[in-house]
Amino acid sequence: MSELRKISRREFMKRTGHAGGGLVFALTFASACQPEEVAVGPAAKATASVAPNVYVNIRNDGIVEIYCHRSEMGQGIRTSLLQVIADELEADWDKVEVIQAIGHEKYGDQNTDGSTSIRNQFDLLRNAGATGRDMMVAAAAQMWAVPASECVAREHAVHHEGSGKTAGYGELVETAYGMPQPESAAFKARKDYRYIGKPMDTIDGRAFTTGGARYGTDTVLPNMLYASIERCPAFGGTVTSYEDAAARAIAGVVDVIRMPEPTSPPLFNIQGGIAVVADNSWSAAEGRKALEIQWDRGANAEHESQAYREDLIASASAAGTTVLIRGDADIETHSQHEAVYYTPYLAQAPMEPPAATAIVNEDGSCEVWAATQDPQTARATVAETLGIAKEQVTVNITLLGGGFGRKSKPDFIAEAAWLARETGRPVMVAWSREDDIRHGYFHSASAQYFRAGMDKNGTTQSWLHRSSFPSIASTFAPGVTGPSDFELDLGLLDAPWDVPNMRIETCDAKAHLRIGWLRSVCNVFHAFGACGFVDELAHAKGRDPKEHLLEIIGPARKIDPAKDAAKYTNYGHDLAKHPVDTGRLSAVARQVADMAKWGRDLPEGHGLGIAVHRSFVSYVGAVAEVSVNENGKLVVNELWIAIDAGTVINPDRVHAQLEGAGIFGMSLTLHGELTTKDGAVVEGNFDSYPMIRLSETPAKIHTHIMESDAPPGGVGEPGVPPIAPAIVNAYFAASGNRVRELPLRKAGLT
């Protein structure tokens, strides 16, 4: 029998010939740091360093350690965060090192979700750098006995202009020791930025491409066990009986353990099931296959996706709860147009499924290594699961092989911690692809009804929009049967249309699965429906879709949805700082249309489609060129995306995020669909839940960043929503056939 053992990515690269010159990239990289926190303290004499704040530690060798408190999952936050702090700190980029922070409230919000890392924390990060700079200036002024106002920080040193004296940051550490930590400091002028707004290589690039990066499944601890868990196929179901003799007979299997029963509501708790723990992952998986389990599938045993689709459409087609009203949407008009749009359940399906390793120590404390987007929630969940204080839990954040919202839910981390306590040994829980797709927190299925009324000149005078989908809130509270307040912000209440009579309603929908958030959340289906329907109106009126889109957006103005709605939170921002600005939305529409040379002659069977959407306080426009091949299949030939995200930190990362959003959005549009039967998700791997293949991707994806000095908006999520409507609108232009339901493969178009 072959030896079963875990090999590192580095060893794999060597064994397969990809190291030592096998691959050469003409790129430059800063050194990549391992994702772990090292101990630093404020006492310079003991540690030869000084910490102006929790994010910055300056060593006497001149190296500046910057703590990244957000999770790196390919978006480049470990680089962009450093750019902001290092710029304000006046640090030399070659003397900066990143340290991955553990999960701890001292760092503030650590939830890497909702496109918030820069959008919500730009000023906090700038302040971390600026206060460090001021501490260095104060230390130099004290050392030279001169006023601080006569000193200036520049290029990793402080300079006294009058005497010409210069002291590097490392030289100032001993003097800075014991000085008060500044709480705030003035920010640099925009014109003086050295790193902010500049394209820079990701610091982890070499590690990503050579196998040196450490992900959740790369964790190895002495005496570690591996667990594979069989969970009830239907959400909320429980074990009635099981036979484990065959599983225990497999070499390497150590134990078979019944997990805690699922809770209602599910929260981020363990889902129940039977765990097989073994000395290696292969034995754990084989033991799991040998289990014989009888299930009580519970209240959701009869959930079936096609019937549920009909229920959602019926719900959206009837009067719902009014959440925004402006004028009289039932006003009599010259003509009317109506349509129903539908999208199915979706899975986040990151390339790396959820993985976590935990150890419970003799004193009852727990340490975790996990691919998590939200280490503080993970910390609290583990503490509750084990019945210990939060202070007894340490969460170490590994790199994430994608996340898209799935890894902000720490149920898999709770499983590892609970099994570690039960076995008395370190335990890794690594979900399989099938586990991830069948047992995750799913993006809602949705149905939307639209009705518009036009006067005799074709001007839209009334707009009715109803939305029905199971709410994320159902995961956290009992009895939730309709959209929650925060979900109404996501492309519904902030409708930008210049229509005098508008009513928006929400309709009931009961959840039968764990509902969670996926990249861009409800904006995905709201943009698909609204932008598709606007395109329908253009063709019904005989208008050019781009010109009609600009017309229905109307003149540049700032909309306050709260005037017409009971509640609007604007992604947690003050509307004065981040208004709903139709001028910026129109600008990205014009920009992306110009990029695509809208109005040009196209080959026979080709069409252009356009869509725009505001989400996470950024504005994105997309144009797709599609064609229909000789087999009647849709081909996306080219894609253009423009974003106004306000102040941009690293343009390279923004371009990459837009390109990734285009690919992600295309996967959802062409293929994304989960179905259920007897309460269980049918699909289980990429053969049945496919991503787009290289052969399906456009020849070119063009991206553009609008120049802006507005506060930063989101970047990771806003590129996704306009992709689907741009593609289906282009398909109509090419074929004359209107698609109102995703995915396109369901209609035989892929």
Protein Blocks (a to p, Z undefined) as FASTA:
>chain_A
ZZdddddfklmmmmnopgghlaccddddddddddddddddfblklnopacfbfkbccdfk
opacdddfbdcehjopmmmmmmmmmmmnopafklcccddddddfklopabdghhlmmmmm
mmmmmmmmmmmmmmmmmmmmmmnopafklpcceehiacdfknopacdfklmmmmmgopac
dfbdcdddfklpfkgopacddfklmmmmnopaccfklpccehiacddddddfbghiacfb
dcfklmmmpghiabdcddddddddfkjadebdjddddfbfklmmmmmmmpccdddebjml
mgcfklmmmmmmmmmmpccddfbdehjfkbccfbdcddddddddddfkiabdcddddddd
fkopacdddddfblmlmmmmmmmmnopafklpccdddddebjnommmpcklmmmmmmmmm
mnopacdddddfklmmmmmccdddddddddddddfkopafbdcdddddddfklmmoghia
bdcfklmmnoplmpcbdcfbdcddddddddfbdcdddehijmlmmmmmmmmmmmmmmmmn
opafklmmmmmnopaddddfklmpmbdeklopafklmccdfklmmmmmmmmmmmnogoia
cdehiacddddddeehiacdddddddddfkopacdfbdcddddehjafblmlmmmmmmmm
mmmmmmmmmmgccddeehiafbfbfklmccddfklpcfbdcddddddfbdcddfklmmmm
mmmmmmmmmmmmmnopacfbdcfklnopZZ
